[in-house]
């Protein structure tokens, strides 16, 4: 929608390891996705690839902050100015994360946040477009207009949104867990996640009410819980041959929707945790670049075949997280065959 709103046409550079919806959106806007492979052991493409593009060869560059990891946007911005491309930060999986004193979404020309299922702050659907470049704000506001900026949802859609929102579920009594979200949450606004130019670029039945839900949930406690659990995993899991964290920077504050590990022999590791009651996941098990273009992106494909995510949702207490860490650190050929009755 940002590309459409600005009337951009041309090529858009993005990481080959990303959600398939990102290149689909680029194509929907009438632009051409251009994929770059991940850096070796990195979480995004190498900014050095931008040296291959001359002025005017790209209309936009999408920087994806995956799994709560904050990409350093500084070098990308320098090259983007030379090329004449805007920088769009994809913050769908990194709400609240930061690198140094800069939170994700505050460096690029635009930033896109998501509040759908599986995201850091799950409201059942919807999203937000944050405009950091004042020169783009008026154009986008004219495109979206008041009627696009906020839609009216039916009662049925509102009920569906609440039922979809995982943050509002409790283990046995989901209606009881909803009560604590009646408090007004101001965490996002106090920390500059939004701006006067922030707009609701929502889609889907739940998206049109996400601002109402955002105002009613205690976003601060949700994100703080996920930060604590993410940090426990990050500093508690011992890196060794065959197992490492996807997040390796010590300078970043990472708030993950699910904590990512890179594991050789992923299938065996996944079964090992599942058999012990850990609701781990296998997300983004593909290279979007390969799916869309048919070309090979070796590093993206290696990561896609190795990613395993650990739970960080509100039912994961610190005690449970420490037990999961113990299971991960104890994993090995013998561990997969022993202790099958052990539960976290």
Helices and strands as residue ranges (DSSP letters): H 2-6, E 11-15, H 20-28, E 32-36, G 47-52, E 60-64, G 66-68, H 74-83, E 86-90, E 98-99, E 102-103, E 110-114, E 127-131, H 134-149, H 155-164, G 166-168, H 174-177, G 179-182, H 187-190, G 207-209, H 210-216, H 219-236, E 243-245, E 252-253, E 258-263, H 266-274, H 288-293, H 298-304, E 307-311, H 318-329
